[in-house]
């Protein structure tokens, strides 16, 4: 089923107003970190899990 232009606009508006974005840059010296993250099947889930685990350790 095709998505209408109105639905696309509504989705873009929701994401713009309700979600947060974080950008991480990896420099050539951090190639090993990038490789590890790239190997994860769910990168977003992996990062969120690491953050949650870190939060628990610091409580």
Order of alpha helices (4+ residues) and beta strands (2+ residues): alpha-alpha-alpha
